[in-house]
């Protein structure tokens, strides 16, 4: 097993400070970090339940099997022989067989097969169904990426490769895949293919057999895209491509034990991207800056050594305030809200050493002059604290570190509505979010929240 995979999936890993200091409580959470890196062993998390306030950021990922299977059947135009009562595993087997038997297939047929295959892998954990065929399937997908007959076929093959590695991690595929994935980044005409290739690279190095040294090389490759505004892969000033590179850099960085060598060049590139005209690029750059400062804090706490950041945090906070003020002239209203909310979270993090989504707002204690207790009247305000959460069925995952934020954001992009199924059933995805504290909510509370969500959706 490769060095990076061993760290990512648990072999020889160290226990994070967060896990070591976590008391027994009503939360059910993992006992140690996925890899023991500074990016994953964040301090300052709370083991207890959060105040029952409305969350500022709470995404719900819950996939209903019946709806998913119906959609899969409707999107699969390859064969009319599928019966309504076929299980998803039967349909997946048929799609794998079609991918293996390329002779006589049309471009449109292969596109449809890949589309149905991707949908099934997103919304079901299929490791058992793929185990016997994955060694043959991954090279087939790589051939589709390299020499697909249409852009759509290459795009779907890239997504299929990424989902397959997330489902069935490999110790050996990275070396074969890397040149093909890099070529897709460079040679593709469409930005969507370049974005999918960047995602595939970061998943392949983390769960396809990459080592610590290849992870460092991958960070350098992604940083070159960021520094050149996409020009290094033929995507000049492409917001989606640069954003994908920023998010992929953060994801791979969370699997690293030590970011001291990468930090100087990285923060310089991220600071430059704060001046981008694309709100997504700006906020992703800000998140990566917060991630680096979080890694620096953890490194210093763990080693007692100084982690010297090139930029003073107060200088960064001042620059972000300037961007929020000046963005009103050049950015859409939605983009301004996006920048303002994210930069507010980042500034709070830099100022107070907190993670993402930390709210300093709160409620003051009782007033003894209006019937409150004098003992409770300390003049303090109880802050709402961390409010970024991901809800999966009856579980709420607390996202209280930038490392978790980076991982969760990429998984949302790759798995969409299937994130819930994979978190509950896929050990790779479970391990990626291993540091998240989990609160279990009652069925009645969940039904009330679901009803409220439906009402808000109608409104």
C-alpha positions as CSV (number, residue, x, y, z in Angstrom):
1,X,0.0,0.0,0.0
2,X,1.3,3.4,-0.9
3,X,2.5,5.9,1.7
4,X,-0.3,8.4,1.0
5,X,-3.0,5.9,0.8
6,X,-1.8,4.3,4.1
7,X,-2.1,7.7,5.7
8,X,-5.5,8.4,4.1
9,X,-7.1,5.1,4.9
10,X,-5.6,4.6,8.3
11,X,-2.4,2.6,8.3
12,X,0.2,3.9,10.7
13,X,-1.7,7.1,11.3
14,X,-1.3,9.3,14.4
15,X,-4.2,10.3,16.6
16,X,-5.2,13.9,16.2
17,X,-5.2,16.3,19.2
18,X,-8.9,16.8,18.5
19,X,-9.6,13.1,19.0
20,X,-7.2,12.7,21.9
21,X,-8.9,15.5,23.9
22,X,-12.5,14.6,22.9
23,X,-14.6,13.5,25.9
24,X,-17.3,11.0,25.9
25,X,-20.5,12.8,25.0
26,X,-23.8,12.6,23.1
27,X,-21.9,13.0,19.9
28,X,-20.8,9.9,18.0
29,X,-17.6,10.7,16.1
30,X,-14.4,9.1,14.9
31,X,-11.6,8.6,17.3
32,X,-8.7,9.8,15.2
33,X,-7.7,11.8,12.1
34,X,-7.7,10.1,8.7
35,X,-4.0,10.8,8.3
36,X,-2.7,12.7,11.2
37,X,-1.7,15.7,9.1
38,X,-1.7,19.3,10.4
39,X,-4.5,19.9,8.0
40,X,-6.7,17.3,9.6
41,X,-5.9,17.6,13.3
42,X,-7.5,20.9,14.0
43,X,-7.9,22.2,17.5
44,X,-10.8,24.1,19.1
45,X,-13.6,21.7,18.3
46,X,-16.4,21.1,20.8
47,X,-17.7,17.7,21.8
48,X,-21.0,18.8,23.1
49,X,-24.1,19.6,21.2
50,X,-24.5,23.0,19.7
51,X,-27.2,25.5,20.6
52,X,-30.5,24.8,19.0
53,X,-30.4,27.8,16.8
54,X,-31.1,28.0,13.1
55,X,-27.9,27.2,11.3
56,X,-26.4,29.7,9.0
57,X,-25.2,27.0,6.7
58,X,-26.7,23.5,6.7
59,X,-26.7,21.4,3.6
60,X,-28.8,18.3,3.4
61,X,-27.6,15.2,1.5
62,X,-30.1,12.4,1.6
63,X,-30.7,10.2,-1.4
64,X,-33.9,8.3,-1.8
65,X,-33.3,5.0,-3.5
66,X,-36.6,4.7,-5.3
67,X,-36.2,8.1,-6.8
68,X,-32.6,7.5,-7.7
69,X,-33.3,4.2,-9.4
70,X,-36.2,5.6,-11.4
71,X,-33.9,8.4,-12.6
72,X,-31.2,6.0,-13.5
73,X,-33.6,3.9,-15.6
74,X,-34.9,7.0,-17.4
75,X,-31.4,8.3,-18.2
76,X,-30.2,4.9,-19.5
77,X,-31.1,4.8,-23.2
78,X,-28.7,2.0,-24.0
79,X,-31.0,-0.9,-23.8
80,X,-34.7,-1.4,-23.7
81,X,-34.4,-4.8,-22.0
82,X,-34.2,-3.5,-18.5
83,X,-37.3,-4.5,-16.5
84,X,-38.9,-2.2,-14.0
85,X,-38.2,-4.7,-11.2
86,X,-34.4,-5.0,-12.0
87,X,-32.3,-3.9,-9.0
88,X,-29.7,-1.2,-9.3
89,X,-27.0,-3.8,-9.0
90,X,-28.4,-5.6,-12.1
91,X,-28.5,-2.4,-14.1
92,X,-24.9,-1.6,-12.9
93,X,-23.8,-5.0,-14.1
94,X,-25.3,-4.4,-17.5
95,X,-23.6,-1.0,-17.8
96,X,-20.2,-2.5,-16.8
97,X,-20.7,-5.2,-19.4
98,X,-21.5,-2.6,-22.1
99,X,-18.3,-0.6,-21.1
100,X,-16.2,-3.8,-21.4
101,X,-17.7,-4.7,-24.8
102,X,-16.8,-1.6,-26.9
103,X,-17.1,-3.4,-30.2
104,X,-20.0,-2.2,-32.3
105,X,-21.0,0.5,-29.8
106,X,-21.8,4.0,-31.0
107,X,-20.6,7.2,-29.5
108,X,-24.1,8.1,-28.3
109,X,-24.4,4.6,-26.8
110,X,-21.1,4.9,-24.9
111,X,-22.1,8.4,-23.6
112,X,-25.4,7.0,-22.4
113,X,-23.8,4.0,-20.8
114,X,-21.3,6.2,-18.9
115,X,-24.0,8.6,-17.9
116,X,-26.1,5.8,-16.3
117,X,-23.0,4.2,-14.8
118,X,-22.1,7.5,-13.1
119,X,-25.6,8.0,-11.8
120,X,-25.6,4.6,-10.2
121,X,-22.2,5.1,-8.6
122,X,-23.2,8.4,-7.2
123,X,-26.3,7.2,-5.6
124,X,-25.2,3.7,-4.5
125,X,-22.2,2.3,-2.8
126,X,-21.1,-0.4,-5.3
127,X,-17.8,-1.7,-4.1
128,X,-19.1,-5.3,-3.9
129,X,-20.6,-5.1,-7.3
130,X,-17.4,-3.7,-8.9
131,X,-14.7,-5.6,-7.1
132,X,-14.3,-8.3,-9.7
133,X,-14.3,-6.0,-12.7
134,X,-12.6,-2.9,-11.4
135,X,-9.1,-4.0,-12.4
136,X,-10.3,-4.2,-16.0
137,X,-12.7,-1.3,-15.8
138,X,-10.2,1.5,-14.8
139,X,-8.0,1.0,-17.8
140,X,-11.1,1.1,-20.0
141,X,-12.2,4.4,-18.5
142,X,-8.6,5.8,-19.0
143,X,-8.8,4.8,-22.7
144,X,-12.1,6.7,-22.9
145,X,-10.5,9.8,-21.3
146,X,-7.5,9.6,-23.7
147,X,-9.2,8.8,-27.0
148,X,-13.0,9.3,-26.5
149,X,-14.8,10.0,-29.8
150,X,-16.5,13.1,-28.4
151,X,-16.0,15.7,-25.7
152,X,-19.0,14.3,-23.8
153,X,-17.6,10.8,-23.8
154,X,-14.3,12.1,-22.4
155,X,-16.1,14.2,-19.8
156,X,-18.3,11.3,-18.6
157,X,-15.3,8.9,-18.6
158,X,-13.4,11.3,-16.4
159,X,-16.3,11.5,-13.9
160,X,-16.6,7.7,-14.1
161,X,-12.9,7.2,-13.3
162,X,-13.2,9.6,-10.3
163,X,-16.3,7.9,-8.9
164,X,-14.8,4.4,-9.4
165,X,-11.7,5.3,-7.5
166,X,-13.8,6.8,-4.7
167,X,-15.8,3.5,-4.6
168,X,-12.8,1.1,-5.1
169,X,-9.5,2.6,-4.0
170,X,-6.5,1.3,-5.9
171,X,-2.8,1.0,-4.9
172,X,-1.6,1.0,-8.4
173,X,-3.7,3.1,-10.8
174,X,-2.2,6.5,-10.1
175,X,1.0,5.9,-12.1
176,X,-0.9,4.8,-15.2
177,X,-3.6,7.5,-14.8
178,X,-1.5,10.6,-14.1
179,X,-0.1,11.2,-17.7
180,X,-3.6,10.6,-19.2
181,X,-5.3,12.9,-16.7
182,X,-2.7,15.7,-17.2
183,X,-3.0,15.4,-20.9
184,X,-6.8,15.9,-20.5
185,X,-6.1,19.0,-18.5
186,X,-3.8,20.4,-21.3
187,X,-5.4,19.1,-24.5
188,X,-9.2,19.4,-23.9
189,X,-11.0,22.2,-25.6
190,X,-13.8,22.6,-23.0
191,X,-13.2,23.9,-19.5
192,X,-15.6,21.3,-18.1
193,X,-13.3,18.5,-19.2
194,X,-10.3,20.3,-17.6
195,X,-12.3,20.8,-14.4
196,X,-13.2,17.1,-14.3
197,X,-9.6,16.1,-15.0
198,X,-8.3,18.3,-12.1
199,X,-10.8,16.6,-9.8
200,X,-9.7,13.2,-11.1
201,X,-6.0,14.0,-10.4
202,X,-6.6,14.9,-6.8
203,X,-8.7,11.9,-6.1
204,X,-6.3,9.6,-7.9
205,X,-3.2,10.8,-6.0
206,X,-5.1,10.5,-2.7
207,X,-6.9,7.1,-3.2
208,X,-5.3,5.7,-6.4
209,X,-1.9,4.7,-5.1
210,X,-0.1,8.1,-4.9
211,X,2.8,8.6,-2.5
212,X,3.8,11.5,-0.3
213,X,6.2,12.7,-3.0
214,X,3.7,12.4,-5.8
215,X,1.2,14.4,-3.6
216,X,3.8,17.2,-3.4
217,X,4.2,17.1,-7.2
218,X,0.5,17.3,-7.6
219,X,0.3,20.3,-5.4
220,X,3.0,22.0,-7.5
221,X,1.0,21.1,-10.7
222,X,-2.2,22.6,-9.3
223,X,-0.3,25.6,-8.0
224,X,1.0,26.3,-11.5
225,X,-2.5,26.4,-12.8
226,X,-3.5,28.8,-10.1
227,X,-0.4,31.1,-10.5
228,X,-0.9,31.3,-14.3
229,X,-4.7,32.0,-14.1
230,X,-5.2,28.7,-16.0
231,X,-2.8,29.5,-18.8
232,X,-0.5,26.5,-17.9
233,X,-3.3,24.2,-19.1
234,X,-4.6,26.3,-22.0
235,X,-7.5,27.8,-20.0
236,X,-6.5,31.5,-19.8
237,X,-8.5,33.4,-17.2
238,X,-10.9,30.6,-16.7
239,X,-12.7,31.0,-13.4
240,X,-14.0,27.4,-13.3
241,X,-10.6,25.9,-14.0
242,X,-8.8,28.1,-11.5
243,X,-11.5,27.4,-8.9
244,X,-11.2,23.7,-9.4
245,X,-7.4,23.9,-9.0
246,X,-7.8,25.8,-5.8
247,X,-10.3,23.3,-4.4
248,X,-8.2,20.4,-5.5
249,X,-5.1,21.9,-4.0
250,X,-6.9,22.3,-0.6
251,X,-8.2,18.7,-0.8
252,X,-4.7,17.2,-1.4
253,X,-3.1,19.5,1.1
254,X,-5.4,18.1,3.9
255,X,-3.7,14.7,3.3
256,X,-0.2,16.2,3.9
257,X,1.6,15.9,7.2
258,X,3.7,19.0,6.6
259,X,2.9,22.1,4.5
260,X,5.9,24.2,5.5
261,X,7.6,23.7,2.1
262,X,4.6,24.6,0.1
263,X,3.2,27.4,2.1
264,X,5.4,30.3,0.9
265,X,4.7,29.9,-2.9
266,X,1.1,28.9,-2.2
267,X,0.0,31.8,-0.1
268,X,1.6,34.2,-2.6
269,X,-0.5,32.6,-5.4
270,X,-3.7,32.7,-3.2
271,X,-3.2,36.3,-2.3
272,X,-2.9,37.2,-6.0
273,X,-6.2,35.4,-6.7
274,X,-8.0,37.5,-4.2
275,X,-7.9,40.2,-6.9
276,X,-9.6,37.9,-9.4
277,X,-12.8,39.2,-11.0
278,X,-14.5,35.8,-10.3
279,X,-16.2,35.5,-6.9
280,X,-15.7,31.8,-6.8
281,X,-12.0,32.1,-7.4
282,X,-11.8,34.9,-4.7
283,X,-13.6,32.9,-2.1
284,X,-11.7,29.6,-2.9
285,X,-8.4,31.5,-2.6
286,X,-9.6,32.9,0.8
287,X,-10.5,29.5,2.0
288,X,-7.0,28.2,1.1
289,X,-5.4,31.1,2.9
290,X,-7.4,30.2,6.0
291,X,-6.5,26.5,5.6
292,X,-2.7,27.5,5.6
293,X,-3.1,29.5,8.7
294,X,-4.9,26.7,10.4
295,X,-2.2,24.3,9.4
296,X,0.4,26.7,10.8
297,X,-1.4,26.9,14.1
298,X,-1.6,23.1,14.4
299,X,2.0,22.7,13.3
300,X,3.2,25.0,16.0
301,X,1.1,23.4,18.7
302,X,2.2,19.9,17.7
303,X,5.9,20.6,17.2
304,X,6.6,23.7,19.3
305,X,8.4,25.1,16.2
306,X,7.5,28.3,14.4
307,X,5.6,28.1,11.2
308,X,6.5,31.5,9.6
309,X,3.8,32.7,7.2
310,X,4.9,35.2,4.6
311,X,1.8,37.4,5.0
312,X,0.7,39.0,8.2
313,X,-2.9,37.9,9.0
314,X,-4.0,41.5,9.7
315,X,-2.7,42.6,6.3
316,X,-4.9,39.8,4.8
317,X,-7.9,40.9,6.8
318,X,-7.5,44.5,5.7
319,X,-7.2,43.3,2.0
320,X,-10.4,41.3,2.3
321,X,-12.3,44.2,3.8
322,X,-11.1,46.3,0.8
323,X,-12.3,43.7,-1.6
324,X,-15.8,43.5,0.0
325,X,-16.0,47.3,-0.2
326,X,-14.8,47.6,-3.8
327,X,-16.7,44.6,-5.2
328,X,-20.0,46.4,-5.3
329,X,-19.0,48.1,-8.5
330,X,-17.9,45.1,-10.5
331,X,-19.7,42.1,-9.1
332,X,-23.3,40.9,-9.2
333,X,-25.5,41.2,-6.2
334,X,-25.3,37.4,-5.7
335,X,-21.6,37.5,-6.1
336,X,-21.3,40.2,-3.5
337,X,-23.3,38.2,-1.0
338,X,-21.1,35.2,-1.7
339,X,-17.9,37.2,-1.2
340,X,-19.2,39.0,1.9
341,X,-20.4,35.9,3.7
342,X,-17.2,33.8,3.0
343,X,-14.8,36.6,3.7
344,X,-16.5,37.4,7.0
345,X,-16.0,33.8,8.0
346,X,-12.4,33.9,6.9
347,X,-11.6,37.1,8.7
348,X,-13.2,35.8,11.9
349,X,-11.0,32.7,11.5
350,X,-7.8,34.7,11.1
351,X,-8.7,37.0,13.9
352,X,-9.7,34.4,16.5
353,X,-8.2,31.2,15.4
354,X,-11.5,29.5,14.6
355,X,-12.7,27.3,11.8
356,X,-15.3,28.1,9.1
357,X,-18.8,29.5,9.7
358,X,-18.1,30.6,13.3
359,X,-20.7,33.2,14.4
360,X,-19.7,35.7,17.0
361,X,-23.3,36.8,17.3
362,X,-25.3,35.5,20.2
363,X,-27.7,36.2,23.0
364,X,-26.9,38.0,26.2
365,X,-27.6,36.5,29.6
366,X,-30.8,37.2,31.6
367,X,-31.3,40.7,33.0
368,X,-31.9,40.6,36.8
369,X,-33.9,43.9,36.5
370,X,-36.4,42.1,34.3
371,X,-36.7,38.9,36.3
372,X,-33.5,37.2,35.4
373,X,-31.1,35.7,37.8
374,X,-28.3,37.8,39.2
375,X,-26.0,34.8,39.2
376,X,-26.5,34.6,35.5
377,X,-25.9,38.2,34.8
378,X,-22.3,38.3,34.0
379,X,-22.6,40.8,31.1
380,X,-21.4,38.1,28.7
381,X,-22.9,37.1,25.4
382,X,-23.1,33.4,24.5
383,X,-21.9,33.2,20.9
384,X,-23.7,30.9,18.5
385,X,-20.3,29.4,17.5
386,X,-19.9,27.0,14.6
387,X,-22.9,27.0,12.3
388,X,-21.6,25.2,9.2
389,X,-23.2,21.7,9.1
390,X,-24.0,19.0,6.7
391,X,-27.1,17.0,7.4
392,X,-27.3,13.4,6.4
393,X,-30.6,11.7,7.3
394,X,-30.7,11.7,11.1
395,X,-27.1,12.9,11.5
396,X,-25.7,16.4,11.5
397,X,-22.0,16.7,10.7
398,X,-20.3,19.7,12.3
399,X,-17.8,21.4,9.9
400,X,-15.6,23.3,12.3
401,X,-12.2,23.2,10.6
402,X,-11.0,24.4,7.2
403,X,-9.7,21.0,6.5
404,X,-13.1,19.5,6.9
405,X,-14.6,22.3,4.8
406,X,-12.2,21.7,1.9
407,X,-13.0,17.9,2.0
408,X,-16.7,18.3,2.3
409,X,-16.9,20.9,-0.5
410,X,-15.1,18.6,-3.0
411,X,-17.3,15.7,-2.0
412,X,-20.4,17.7,-2.6
413,X,-19.2,18.6,-6.0
414,X,-18.3,15.0,-6.9
415,X,-21.2,13.1,-5.3
416,X,-24.0,15.7,-5.2
417,X,-27.1,14.1,-3.7
418,X,-25.3,10.8,-3.3
419,X,-23.1,12.1,-0.6
420,X,-25.4,10.8,2.1
421,X,-25.4,7.2,0.9
422,X,-21.6,7.3,0.5
423,X,-21.0,8.8,3.9
424,X,-23.1,6.1,5.5
425,X,-21.8,3.1,3.5
426,X,-18.5,4.0,1.8
427,X,-15.5,3.7,4.1
428,X,-13.4,6.0,1.9
429,X,-15.9,8.8,2.1
430,X,-16.5,8.1,5.8
431,X,-12.8,8.3,6.4
432,X,-12.5,11.6,4.4
433,X,-15.0,13.2,6.9
434,X,-13.7,11.2,9.8
435,X,-12.9,14.3,12.0
436,X,-16.4,15.7,11.8
437,X,-18.3,15.5,15.1
438,X,-21.8,13.9,14.6
439,X,-25.0,14.8,16.3
440,X,-27.9,12.4,16.0
441,X,-31.3,14.1,15.7
442,X,-34.7,12.6,16.6
443,X,-37.1,11.4,14.0
444,X,-39.7,14.0,15.1
445,X,-37.2,16.9,14.8
446,X,-36.1,15.6,11.5
447,X,-39.6,15.5,10.2
448,X,-40.2,19.1,11.4
449,X,-37.1,20.3,9.6
450,X,-37.9,18.4,6.4
451,X,-41.4,20.0,6.4
452,X,-39.8,23.4,7.0
453,X,-37.4,22.8,4.1
454,X,-40.2,21.8,1.8
455,X,-42.1,25.0,2.7
456,X,-39.0,27.1,2.1
457,X,-38.5,25.4,-1.2
458,X,-42.1,26.2,-2.3
459,X,-41.7,29.8,-1.3
